[in-house]
């Protein structure tokens, strides 16, 4: 195993197979566990959740998990096709023949890769929206709206992404050995800018955001935010119901551009005190500085990622080990970017439970803060309504939760609220 490229091929193949086996095993556990507990509502929820709702959530969870098995298999096959089976090399050679060598070819390679990937993903996206979500009564979008969203997303991604990628490719070739540091600094600046402009310039291209008109609710929400020492640029209602029956609320923006957004579906299902409790949970994230901590951690990890990419671009075994023949007389920066984006998820999968655990910890802290500011009873009933309306299972597999869930399971959250507030669900 003296050949480093062959060694890397073995490491990559082993990581891919192991990650795929673990994913299949976890999904199989989730399907089996949810199906086993489908027949009866958990004892803690018999007074609040009907058997019909419980079984719908179980069926929805199992259907998504089964679709996930197919998606994982297709993703793994596609990854092998792009790498060890020579797909990326063929695409690189083809774009070189069409566009010659230089920036145009590199941008053409990236554009062709994204376009092909998007076309491959299209049938699965259509199925998820118009078959799975439709079957369970969640889909509210039309084919016309779905295609319009797709066209808008493509145009926006092209207008924003193309100049950014071109600039990063230029940095890779023109700023020397530490190009990755300059690229990282640019990436940070762009993401901070996006946090500011997304709520007012991009999101309205897809949804309508109208000021909250319910004066009673507005007064309650404003009083809650003042009590918590929080200010926002506005309270808005989003027409989420034109695409989905799922309900949610969130904060968006950054700094002075922060705004509170309620889905219209959420306001139609929760009482005013319950809306207060949900908002208090979101305020808890800000009170505990979870958003800042996540941004800082993402920036720190991205710095490590850029540094690693800077190293790998100079290693011939990185290309050869993944079955890609690099250009001999031209830059390989676009190839390196694509390979890095393809391969990193395989290895980062194994540390994802650490970040899921941290996210669940933050959710518990936000729940505790909400209980202090509002009512454990209101937060509990609000969460149960959201779990029921979103068909979230009350009986997920515990190991699947530990590995994947960014939010605690319903039973864990409600029991923790009881313990912290002395309330009865």
C-alpha positions as CSV (number, residue, x, y, z in Angstrom):
1,X,0.0,0.0,0.0
2,X,2.9,2.3,-0.8
3,X,0.9,4.1,-3.5
4,X,-0.9,7.0,-1.6
5,X,-3.6,7.2,-4.3
6,X,-4.5,3.6,-3.9
7,X,-4.5,3.9,-0.2
8,X,-6.9,6.9,-0.4
9,X,-9.1,4.9,-2.8
10,X,-9.4,2.2,-0.1
11,X,-10.1,4.7,2.6
12,X,-12.7,6.5,0.6
13,X,-14.4,3.2,-0.5
14,X,-14.4,1.9,3.1
15,X,-15.9,5.2,4.4
16,X,-18.6,5.2,1.8
17,X,-19.6,1.6,2.4
18,X,-19.5,2.0,6.2
19,X,-21.5,5.2,6.1
20,X,-24.1,3.6,3.7
21,X,-24.4,0.6,6.0
22,X,-24.9,2.7,9.1
23,X,-27.5,4.9,7.3
24,X,-29.4,1.8,6.1
25,X,-29.3,0.3,9.5
26,X,-30.5,3.4,11.3
27,X,-33.3,3.9,8.8
28,X,-34.3,0.2,9.2
29,X,-34.4,0.7,13.0
30,X,-36.6,3.8,12.6
31,X,-39.0,2.0,10.3
32,X,-39.2,-1.0,12.5
33,X,-39.6,1.0,15.8
34,X,-42.2,3.4,14.5
35,X,-44.2,0.5,12.9
36,X,-44.1,-1.5,16.1
37,X,-45.6,1.3,18.1
38,X,-48.2,2.3,15.5
39,X,-51.1,0.5,17.1
40,X,-51.3,2.6,20.3
41,X,-50.8,6.2,21.3
42,X,-48.0,6.4,24.0
43,X,-49.5,6.6,27.5
44,X,-48.3,10.2,28.1
45,X,-50.3,11.4,25.1
46,X,-53.5,9.5,25.2
47,X,-55.5,12.5,26.4
48,X,-54.1,14.9,23.8
49,X,-53.3,12.9,20.6
50,X,-55.9,10.7,18.8
51,X,-55.1,7.3,17.5
52,X,-55.8,8.5,14.0
53,X,-53.3,11.3,14.2
54,X,-50.7,9.0,15.8
55,X,-51.1,6.4,13.1
56,X,-50.9,9.1,10.3
57,X,-47.6,10.3,11.9
58,X,-46.3,6.8,12.0
59,X,-47.2,6.1,8.4
60,X,-45.8,9.4,7.2
61,X,-42.5,8.8,9.1
62,X,-42.2,5.3,7.7
63,X,-42.9,6.5,4.1
64,X,-40.3,9.2,4.4
65,X,-37.8,6.7,5.8
66,X,-38.4,4.3,3.0
67,X,-38.0,7.0,0.5
68,X,-34.8,7.9,2.3
69,X,-33.4,4.4,1.7
70,X,-33.9,4.9,-2.0
71,X,-32.3,8.4,-1.9
72,X,-29.3,7.1,-0.1
73,X,-28.8,4.3,-2.6
74,X,-29.1,6.6,-5.5
75,X,-26.8,9.2,-3.9
76,X,-24.1,6.6,-3.3
77,X,-24.4,5.3,-6.9
78,X,-24.1,8.8,-8.2
79,X,-21.1,9.5,-6.1
80,X,-19.3,6.4,-7.4
81,X,-20.3,7.4,-10.9
82,X,-18.8,10.8,-10.6
83,X,-15.6,9.6,-8.9
84,X,-14.2,6.0,-9.2
85,X,-16.3,5.2,-12.4
86,X,-14.9,8.2,-14.3
87,X,-17.9,10.5,-14.7
88,X,-16.1,13.7,-13.5
89,X,-13.1,13.0,-15.7
90,X,-15.4,12.5,-18.7
91,X,-17.3,15.7,-18.0
92,X,-14.0,17.6,-17.5
93,X,-12.6,16.3,-20.9
94,X,-15.9,17.2,-22.6
95,X,-16.0,20.8,-21.3
96,X,-12.3,21.1,-22.2
97,X,-13.0,20.1,-25.8
98,X,-15.9,22.6,-26.0
99,X,-14.4,25.5,-24.1
100,X,-10.6,25.0,-24.2
101,X,-8.5,25.6,-21.1
102,X,-9.0,28.5,-18.7
103,X,-11.7,30.2,-16.6
104,X,-14.5,29.5,-19.1
105,X,-13.8,25.8,-19.0
106,X,-13.7,25.7,-15.2
107,X,-17.0,27.6,-14.9
108,X,-18.5,25.4,-17.6
109,X,-17.4,22.3,-15.7
110,X,-19.0,23.5,-12.5
111,X,-22.2,24.6,-14.3
112,X,-22.6,21.4,-16.2
113,X,-22.1,19.4,-13.0
114,X,-24.7,21.4,-11.1
115,X,-27.1,21.2,-14.1
116,X,-26.8,17.4,-14.4
117,X,-27.2,16.9,-10.7
118,X,-30.3,19.1,-10.7
119,X,-31.8,17.1,-13.5
120,X,-31.1,13.8,-11.7
121,X,-32.7,15.1,-8.5
122,X,-35.8,16.5,-10.2
123,X,-37.8,13.3,-10.4
124,X,-37.2,12.6,-6.7
125,X,-38.1,16.1,-5.7
126,X,-41.3,15.9,-7.8
127,X,-42.2,12.5,-6.2
128,X,-41.7,13.9,-2.7
129,X,-43.9,16.9,-3.3
130,X,-46.7,15.5,-5.5
131,X,-46.8,11.9,-4.3
132,X,-45.6,11.6,-0.7
133,X,-46.6,15.0,0.6
134,X,-49.8,14.9,-1.5
135,X,-50.8,11.5,-0.1
136,X,-50.6,12.7,3.5
137,X,-52.4,15.9,2.7
138,X,-49.5,18.3,3.2
139,X,-48.9,19.5,-0.4
140,X,-50.7,22.7,-1.3
141,X,-48.5,23.7,-4.3
142,X,-49.4,23.3,-7.9
143,X,-47.2,22.0,-10.7
144,X,-47.1,25.6,-12.1
145,X,-45.9,27.1,-8.8
146,X,-43.4,24.2,-8.3
147,X,-41.9,24.9,-11.8
148,X,-42.0,28.6,-11.1
149,X,-40.1,28.2,-7.9
150,X,-37.6,25.9,-9.7
151,X,-37.0,28.6,-12.4
152,X,-36.6,31.4,-9.8
153,X,-34.2,29.3,-7.7
154,X,-32.1,28.5,-10.8
155,X,-31.9,32.1,-11.9
156,X,-31.0,33.4,-8.4
157,X,-28.4,30.7,-7.9
158,X,-26.9,31.5,-11.3
159,X,-26.9,35.2,-10.7
160,X,-25.4,35.0,-7.2
161,X,-23.4,31.8,-7.5
162,X,-21.6,32.3,-10.8
163,X,-19.7,35.5,-9.8
164,X,-18.9,34.0,-6.4
165,X,-17.5,30.8,-7.9
166,X,-15.6,32.8,-10.5
167,X,-14.0,35.0,-7.8
168,X,-13.0,31.9,-5.7
169,X,-11.4,30.3,-8.7
170,X,-9.6,33.5,-9.4
171,X,-8.3,33.6,-5.8
172,X,-7.2,29.9,-6.1
173,X,-4.9,30.8,-9.0
174,X,-3.9,34.4,-8.3
175,X,-3.4,34.8,-4.6
176,X,-0.7,32.3,-3.8
177,X,-0.4,29.5,-1.3
178,X,-2.8,31.1,1.2
179,X,-5.6,31.5,-1.3
180,X,-7.8,29.4,1.0
181,X,-7.6,32.1,3.7
182,X,-8.6,34.9,1.4
183,X,-11.4,32.7,0.0
184,X,-12.6,32.0,3.6
185,X,-12.7,35.6,4.5
186,X,-14.7,36.4,1.4
187,X,-17.1,33.5,2.2
188,X,-17.7,34.9,5.7
189,X,-18.4,38.3,4.3
190,X,-20.8,37.0,1.7
191,X,-22.7,34.9,4.3
192,X,-23.1,37.8,6.7
193,X,-24.3,39.9,3.8
194,X,-26.8,37.2,2.9
195,X,-28.2,37.2,6.4
196,X,-29.0,40.9,6.0
197,X,-30.4,40.9,2.4
198,X,-32.2,37.5,2.3
199,X,-35.3,38.6,4.3
200,X,-36.0,41.7,2.2
201,X,-34.6,40.9,-1.2
202,X,-34.7,37.2,-1.8
203,X,-37.4,35.6,0.4
204,X,-40.2,37.9,-1.0
205,X,-39.5,36.5,-4.5
206,X,-41.1,33.2,-3.3
207,X,-43.6,34.2,-0.6
208,X,-45.7,37.2,0.4
209,X,-44.8,38.7,3.8
210,X,-47.6,40.9,5.2
211,X,-47.4,42.8,8.5
212,X,-49.1,41.0,11.4
213,X,-52.6,42.6,11.5
214,X,-54.0,40.9,14.6
215,X,-53.7,43.8,17.1
216,X,-54.3,41.6,20.2
217,X,-51.7,39.1,19.1
218,X,-49.3,41.9,18.0
219,X,-49.6,43.5,21.5
220,X,-48.9,40.2,23.2
221,X,-45.9,39.4,21.0
222,X,-44.5,43.0,21.4
223,X,-44.9,42.8,25.1
224,X,-43.2,39.5,25.3
225,X,-40.2,40.7,23.2
226,X,-39.9,43.8,25.3
227,X,-40.0,41.7,28.5
228,X,-37.2,39.5,27.0
229,X,-35.1,42.5,25.9
230,X,-35.5,41.7,22.2
231,X,-36.3,44.0,19.3
232,X,-37.1,43.2,15.7
233,X,-37.7,45.2,12.6
234,X,-41.2,43.8,12.1
235,X,-43.7,41.1,12.7
236,X,-44.8,39.4,9.5
237,X,-47.1,36.6,8.3
238,X,-45.9,34.4,5.5
239,X,-48.3,32.7,3.1
240,X,-46.8,29.2,3.7
241,X,-50.2,27.7,3.1
242,X,-49.9,28.1,-0.7
243,X,-47.2,25.4,-0.7
244,X,-47.6,23.2,2.3
245,X,-49.9,22.5,5.3
246,X,-46.8,22.3,7.6
247,X,-46.7,25.1,10.2
248,X,-43.7,27.0,11.6
249,X,-42.4,30.3,12.9
250,X,-38.9,31.7,12.8
251,X,-36.5,34.6,13.1
252,X,-34.6,35.7,10.1
253,X,-32.1,38.4,9.3
254,X,-29.2,39.7,11.2
255,X,-28.5,42.7,13.4
256,X,-31.0,45.5,12.8
257,X,-32.6,43.5,10.0
258,X,-34.0,40.8,12.3
259,X,-37.7,40.1,11.8
260,X,-40.2,37.6,13.2
261,X,-42.1,35.5,10.6
262,X,-45.1,33.4,11.4
263,X,-46.5,30.9,8.9
264,X,-50.2,31.7,8.3
265,X,-50.8,27.9,8.9
266,X,-49.3,28.4,12.4
267,X,-51.5,31.3,13.3
268,X,-54.6,29.4,12.2
269,X,-53.9,26.5,14.5
270,X,-52.5,28.0,17.7
271,X,-54.1,30.2,20.3
272,X,-52.5,33.6,21.2
273,X,-50.9,32.2,24.4
274,X,-49.5,29.3,22.4
275,X,-48.0,31.6,19.8
276,X,-46.4,33.5,22.7
277,X,-44.9,30.3,24.0
278,X,-43.5,29.3,20.6
279,X,-42.0,32.8,20.1
280,X,-40.5,32.6,23.6
281,X,-38.8,29.4,22.6
282,X,-37.2,31.2,19.6
283,X,-36.3,34.1,21.9
284,X,-34.6,31.6,24.1
285,X,-32.1,30.8,21.3
286,X,-31.2,34.4,21.1
287,X,-31.0,34.8,24.9
288,X,-28.6,31.9,25.1
289,X,-26.7,33.2,22.1
290,X,-27.2,30.0,20.2
291,X,-27.4,31.7,16.9
292,X,-24.1,33.5,17.4
293,X,-22.5,30.3,18.7
294,X,-23.7,28.3,15.6
295,X,-22.5,31.0,13.2
296,X,-19.1,31.1,14.9
297,X,-18.8,27.3,14.9
298,X,-19.8,27.1,11.2
299,X,-17.2,29.8,10.4
300,X,-14.5,27.9,12.4
301,X,-15.4,24.6,10.6
302,X,-15.4,26.3,7.3
303,X,-11.9,27.7,8.0
304,X,-10.7,24.1,8.6
305,X,-12.4,23.0,5.4
306,X,-10.9,25.7,3.3
307,X,-7.4,24.9,4.8
308,X,-7.9,21.3,4.0
309,X,-9.0,22.1,0.5
310,X,-5.9,24.2,0.1
311,X,-3.8,21.3,1.0
312,X,-5.6,18.7,-1.1
313,X,-5.5,20.8,-4.3
314,X,-1.7,20.2,-4.3
315,X,-1.9,16.5,-3.8
316,X,-2.0,14.3,-6.9
317,X,-3.2,11.3,-4.8
318,X,-6.4,13.2,-4.0
319,X,-7.4,13.3,-7.7
320,X,-6.1,9.8,-8.6
321,X,-7.4,8.2,-5.5
322,X,-10.9,9.3,-6.5
323,X,-10.6,8.0,-10.0
324,X,-10.1,11.5,-11.6
325,X,-7.5,12.4,-14.1
326,X,-6.4,16.0,-13.5
327,X,-5.4,18.4,-16.2
328,X,-1.7,18.3,-17.0
329,X,-1.3,21.7,-18.5
330,X,-4.2,23.7,-17.0
331,X,-5.6,24.5,-13.6
332,X,-7.5,21.9,-11.6
333,X,-9.2,24.2,-9.2
334,X,-12.8,23.5,-10.3
335,X,-12.0,19.7,-10.2
336,X,-10.7,20.1,-6.7
337,X,-13.8,22.0,-5.6
338,X,-16.1,19.4,-7.0
339,X,-14.2,16.5,-5.5
340,X,-14.1,18.1,-2.1
341,X,-17.8,18.8,-2.1
342,X,-18.6,15.2,-3.2
343,X,-16.3,13.5,-0.8
344,X,-16.5,15.5,2.4
345,X,-20.1,14.5,3.3
346,X,-18.9,10.8,3.4
347,X,-16.4,11.5,6.1
348,X,-18.3,14.3,8.0
349,X,-21.2,11.9,8.4
350,X,-19.5,10.1,11.2
351,X,-19.2,13.3,13.3
352,X,-22.8,14.5,12.6
353,X,-24.2,13.0,15.8
354,X,-22.0,15.4,17.8
355,X,-23.7,18.4,16.2
356,X,-27.1,16.9,16.5
357,X,-26.5,16.4,20.2
358,X,-25.4,20.1,20.6
359,X,-28.5,21.2,18.7
360,X,-30.8,19.2,21.0
361,X,-29.1,20.7,24.0
362,X,-29.9,24.1,22.6
363,X,-33.5,23.2,22.1
364,X,-33.8,22.1,25.7
365,X,-32.3,25.4,26.8
366,X,-34.7,27.4,24.6
367,X,-37.7,25.3,26.0
368,X,-36.6,26.1,29.6
369,X,-36.4,29.8,28.8
370,X,-39.8,29.8,27.2
371,X,-41.3,28.1,30.2
372,X,-39.8,30.8,32.4
373,X,-41.3,33.6,30.2
374,X,-44.7,32.1,29.4
375,X,-46.3,28.9,30.4
376,X,-45.2,25.2,30.3
377,X,-48.8,24.3,29.5
378,X,-49.1,26.6,26.6
379,X,-45.7,25.5,25.1
380,X,-46.7,21.9,25.6
381,X,-50.0,22.2,23.9
382,X,-48.5,24.3,21.1
383,X,-45.8,21.7,20.5
384,X,-48.3,18.9,20.5
385,X,-50.4,20.7,17.9
386,X,-47.4,21.3,15.8
387,X,-46.3,17.6,16.1
388,X,-49.8,16.5,15.2
389,X,-50.2,19.0,12.3
390,X,-46.7,18.1,10.9
391,X,-47.3,14.4,11.4
392,X,-44.2,14.1,13.5
393,X,-44.0,10.7,15.2
394,X,-44.1,10.4,18.9
395,X,-42.3,7.1,18.9
396,X,-39.0,7.5,17.0
397,X,-36.2,5.0,17.4
398,X,-34.0,6.4,20.3
399,X,-30.7,5.6,18.4
400,X,-32.0,7.3,15.3
401,X,-32.9,10.3,17.3
402,X,-29.4,10.5,18.8
403,X,-27.9,10.3,15.4
404,X,-30.1,12.5,13.3
405,X,-32.6,14.6,15.3
406,X,-31.7,18.3,15.6
407,X,-34.7,18.6,18.0
408,X,-35.4,16.3,20.9
409,X,-38.2,13.8,20.6
410,X,-41.6,15.0,21.8
411,X,-41.6,12.8,24.9
412,X,-38.2,14.1,26.0
413,X,-39.1,17.7,25.5
414,X,-42.4,17.5,27.3
415,X,-41.0,15.5,30.3
416,X,-38.1,18.0,30.6
417,X,-40.6,20.9,30.6
418,X,-42.6,19.2,33.3
419,X,-39.5,18.8,35.4
420,X,-38.3,22.4,34.9
421,X,-41.7,24.0,35.5
422,X,-43.5,21.5,37.7
423,X,-46.3,21.5,35.1
424,X,-48.5,18.7,34.0
425,X,-48.8,18.1,30.3
